[in-house]
Each structure stands twice: as structure tokens, then as C-alpha cells.
Amino acid sequence: DPASAKARQPPARAPRQRVPARRMWLDAVNNDEFSQHAVDQSILRHISVQEIVEAIAGGEVIENYPNDKYSSSCLITGFTRSGRPIHVQCCYPSRPLVKMITIYEPDPDQWVDYRQRRS
């Protein structure tokens, strides 16, 4: 099945880049739309909206998901002012509201410098 084969492909490695249109991303967080999963995960993991803003403000796109389920999305890695690493998966800002899909603190055993998945 071609659809399931596409779903099994690893995510595309993004060239290292600062978060594009940073102002748009930050505006989106302030006028955000969080998926229920993102809300649940941020509560369970004690990640505040302020920490999400800080992570995106200094973040970079590390993976692209052009064929994501509902809309193309990406994974952003960033750090809070206190140095806490945060990953935010969200759709690209193609509309005024950017949907945050999931938010988590990456496991250092699964990530190299929180930017590249360990094999």
C-alpha cells in the first residue's frame, strides 16, 4: 500500500535554519490553536506557554513533515531562558492560526544535541 509505505518513511531532515518568519510564529503562539494532544502533553510535562514562546523565539526547524496527516508541519527545537530543551511540532504558518500539534521535552538518549535523532 503506497500510503502506508509513505507513513513508514523517516521524517525529512531539515537543513539547519532559524525559525522562518519568527514574528509570524510568535504571533501564532500568542493567537494559538493547540491540539488537545498538545494541551494534554504540556500539562503532563509541566511546559508553560511562556516556555513554548521562549523555545520558538530562539528555535530552529530540525525536521519537516510535508505529508503530515492534515497539513504540512515541522518540528522545532529550542531552549527556554533557563536552558530547558523543548520540541514543538506545529503546522507551517500558512494561516493566521498555527496549530501546535505536540509539545515535549526531548529525551537526550534519543537525540544528539536535541537536533538529530539517534540511529
TIPASE-595143 format. One record per residue (C-alpha): residue number from 1; residue in three letters; y, z, x. Coordinates in steps of 0.25 Angstrom, whole numbers. Each point is the difference from the previous one (the first is absolute). Example, Ala and Ser with C-alpha at 12.3 -4.5 7.8 and 13.67 -1.06 7.14 Angstrom:
<seq = 1; type = ALA; c2 = -18; c3 = 31; c1 = 49>
<seq = 2; type = SER; c2 = 14; c3 = -2; c1 = 6>
//
This chain:
<seq = 1; type = ASP; c2 = 0; c3 = 0; c1 = 0>
<seq = 2; type = PRO; c2 = 13; c3 = -4; c1 = 7>
<seq = 3; type = ALA; c2 = 8; c3 = 11; c1 = -7>
<seq = 4; type = SER; c2 = -9; c3 = 11; c1 = 5>
<seq = 5; type = ALA; c2 = 0; c3 = -7; c1 = 14>
<seq = 6; type = LYS; c2 = 15; c3 = 0; c1 = 0>
<seq = 7; type = ALA; c2 = 0; c3 = 15; c1 = -4>
<seq = 8; type = ARG; c2 = -9; c3 = 3; c1 = 12>
<seq = 9; type = GLN; c2 = 9; c3 = -6; c1 = 10>
<seq = 10; type = PRO; c2 = 8; c3 = 10; c1 = 9>
<seq = 11; type = PRO; c2 = 14; c3 = 1; c1 = -2>
<seq = 12; type = ALA; c2 = 10; c3 = -9; c1 = 7>
<seq = 13; type = ARG; c2 = 5; c3 = 6; c1 = 13>
<seq = 14; type = ALA; c2 = 16; c3 = -1; c1 = -2>
<seq = 15; type = PRO; c2 = 8; c3 = -3; c1 = 12>
<seq = 16; type = ARG; c2 = 7; c3 = 12; c1 = 4>
<seq = 17; type = GLN; c2 = 13; c3 = 0; c1 = -7>
<seq = 18; type = ARG; c2 = 10; c3 = 10; c1 = -6>
<seq = 19; type = VAL; c2 = 0; c3 = 1; c1 = -15>
<seq = 20; type = PRO; c2 = 7; c3 = -12; c1 = -5>
<seq = 21; type = ALA; c2 = 12; c3 = 1; c1 = -9>
<seq = 22; type = ARG; c2 = 0; c3 = 15; c1 = 3>
<seq = 23; type = ARG; c2 = 11; c3 = 3; c1 = -10>
<seq = 24; type = MET; c2 = -8; c3 = -7; c1 = -11>
<seq = 25; type = TRP; c2 = -12; c3 = 9; c1 = 4>
<seq = 26; type = LEU; c2 = 8; c3 = 12; c1 = 0>
<seq = 27; type = ASP; c2 = 7; c3 = -4; c1 = -13>
<seq = 28; type = ALA; c2 = -14; c3 = -2; c1 = -6>
<seq = 29; type = VAL; c2 = -4; c3 = 14; c1 = 4>
<seq = 30; type = ASN; c2 = 12; c3 = 6; c1 = -7>
<seq = 31; type = ASN; c2 = -2; c3 = -9; c1 = -12>
<seq = 32; type = ASP; c2 = -15; c3 = 0; c1 = 2>
<seq = 33; type = GLU; c2 = -13; c3 = -2; c1 = -8>
<seq = 34; type = PHE; c2 = -11; c3 = 8; c1 = 5>
<seq = 35; type = SER; c2 = -14; c3 = -3; c1 = -5>
<seq = 36; type = GLN; c2 = -8; c3 = 11; c1 = -6>
<seq = 37; type = HIS; c2 = -9; c3 = 0; c1 = 13>
<seq = 38; type = ALA; c2 = 12; c3 = 1; c1 = 9>
<seq = 39; type = VAL; c2 = 6; c3 = 12; c1 = -8>
<seq = 40; type = ASP; c2 = -14; c3 = 7; c1 = 0>
<seq = 41; type = GLN; c2 = -2; c3 = -2; c1 = 15>
<seq = 42; type = SER; c2 = 14; c3 = 4; c1 = 3>
<seq = 43; type = ILE; c2 = -2; c3 = 13; c1 = -7>
<seq = 44; type = LEU; c2 = -13; c3 = 3; c1 = 5>
<seq = 45; type = ARG; c2 = 5; c3 = -3; c1 = 14>
<seq = 46; type = HIS; c2 = 13; c3 = 7; c1 = -1>
<seq = 47; type = ILE; c2 = 8; c3 = -12; c1 = 3>
<seq = 48; type = SER; c2 = 14; c3 = 1; c1 = -5>
<seq = 49; type = VAL; c2 = 9; c3 = -12; c1 = -5>
<seq = 50; type = GLN; c2 = 10; c3 = 4; c1 = 12>
<seq = 51; type = GLU; c2 = -12; c3 = -2; c1 = 10>
<seq = 52; type = ILE; c2 = -3; c3 = -13; c1 = -7>
<seq = 53; type = VAL; c2 = 14; c3 = -5; c1 = 2>
<seq = 54; type = GLU; c2 = 0; c3 = 5; c1 = 15>
<seq = 55; type = ALA; c2 = -13; c3 = -7; c1 = 3>
<seq = 56; type = ILE; c2 = 5; c3 = -13; c1 = -6>
<seq = 57; type = ALA; c2 = 14; c3 = 1; c1 = 6>
<seq = 58; type = GLY; c2 = -6; c3 = 0; c1 = 14>
<seq = 59; type = GLY; c2 = -13; c3 = -7; c1 = -3>
<seq = 60; type = GLU; c2 = -6; c3 = -13; c1 = 3>
<seq = 61; type = VAL; c2 = -10; c3 = -9; c1 = -8>
<seq = 62; type = ILE; c2 = -13; c3 = 0; c1 = 7>
<seq = 63; type = GLU; c2 = -9; c3 = -7; c1 = -10>
<seq = 64; type = ASN; c2 = 2; c3 = -11; c1 = -10>
<seq = 65; type = TYR; c2 = -8; c3 = -1; c1 = -13>
<seq = 66; type = PRO; c2 = 4; c3 = -14; c1 = -5>
<seq = 67; type = ASN; c2 = -12; c3 = -1; c1 = -10>
<seq = 68; type = ASP; c2 = 1; c3 = 14; c1 = -5>
<seq = 69; type = LYS; c2 = -5; c3 = 3; c1 = -15>
<seq = 70; type = TYR; c2 = 14; c3 = -1; c1 = -7>
<seq = 71; type = SER; c2 = 10; c3 = -5; c1 = 10>
<seq = 72; type = SER; c2 = 1; c3 = -2; c1 = 15>
<seq = 73; type = SER; c2 = 2; c3 = 13; c1 = 7>
<seq = 74; type = CYS; c2 = 1; c3 = 7; c1 = 14>
<seq = 75; type = LEU; c2 = -3; c3 = 13; c1 = 7>
<seq = 76; type = ILE; c2 = 12; c3 = 6; c1 = 7>
<seq = 77; type = THR; c2 = -1; c3 = 11; c1 = 10>
<seq = 78; type = GLY; c2 = 11; c3 = 9; c1 = 3>
<seq = 79; type = PHE; c2 = 3; c3 = 15; c1 = 4>
<seq = 80; type = THR; c2 = 8; c3 = 11; c1 = -7>
<seq = 81; type = ARG; c2 = 11; c3 = 7; c1 = 8>
<seq = 82; type = SER; c2 = -10; c3 = 11; c1 = 3>
<seq = 83; type = GLY; c2 = -9; c3 = -11; c1 = 6>
<seq = 84; type = ARG; c2 = -11; c3 = 0; c1 = -11>
<seq = 85; type = PRO; c2 = -6; c3 = -14; c1 = 0>
<seq = 86; type = ILE; c2 = 0; c3 = -6; c1 = -14>
<seq = 87; type = HIS; c2 = -7; c3 = -13; c1 = -5>
<seq = 88; type = VAL; c2 = 6; c3 = -7; c1 = -13>
<seq = 89; type = GLN; c2 = -6; c3 = -12; c1 = -7>
<seq = 90; type = CYS; c2 = 9; c3 = -7; c1 = -9>
<seq = 91; type = CYS; c2 = 3; c3 = -13; c1 = -6>
<seq = 92; type = TYR; c2 = 10; c3 = -9; c1 = 7>
<seq = 93; type = PRO; c2 = 14; c3 = 2; c1 = -6>
<seq = 94; type = SER; c2 = 0; c3 = -13; c1 = -8>
<seq = 95; type = ARG; c2 = 7; c3 = 7; c1 = -12>
<seq = 96; type = PRO; c2 = 9; c3 = 12; c1 = -1>
<seq = 97; type = LEU; c2 = -11; c3 = 10; c1 = -2>
<seq = 98; type = VAL; c2 = -10; c3 = 1; c1 = 11>
<seq = 99; type = LYS; c2 = -13; c3 = 6; c1 = -3>
<seq = 100; type = MET; c2 = -6; c3 = 10; c1 = 9>
<seq = 101; type = ILE; c2 = -15; c3 = -1; c1 = -1>
<seq = 102; type = THR; c2 = -5; c3 = 11; c1 = 9>
<seq = 103; type = ILE; c2 = 6; c3 = 10; c1 = 10>
<seq = 104; type = TYR; c2 = -8; c3 = 8; c1 = 10>
<seq = 105; type = GLU; c2 = 0; c3 = 6; c1 = 14>
<seq = 106; type = PRO; c2 = -8; c3 = -8; c1 = 9>
<seq = 107; type = ASP; c2 = -13; c3 = 6; c1 = 7>
<seq = 108; type = PRO; c2 = 2; c3 = -1; c1 = 15>
<seq = 109; type = ASP; c2 = -15; c3 = -2; c1 = 1>
<seq = 110; type = GLN; c2 = 2; c3 = -13; c1 = -8>
<seq = 111; type = TRP; c2 = 13; c3 = -6; c1 = 6>
<seq = 112; type = VAL; c2 = 5; c3 = -3; c1 = 14>
<seq = 113; type = ASP; c2 = 14; c3 = 5; c1 = 1>
<seq = 114; type = TYR; c2 = 0; c3 = 0; c1 = -16>
<seq = 115; type = ARG; c2 = 2; c3 = -15; c1 = 1>
<seq = 116; type = GLN; c2 = -13; c3 = -7; c1 = 3>
<seq = 117; type = ARG; c2 = -13; c3 = 3; c1 = -7>
<seq = 118; type = ARG; c2 = -11; c3 = 5; c1 = 10>
<seq = 119; type = SER; c2 = -12; c3 = -9; c1 = 0>
//
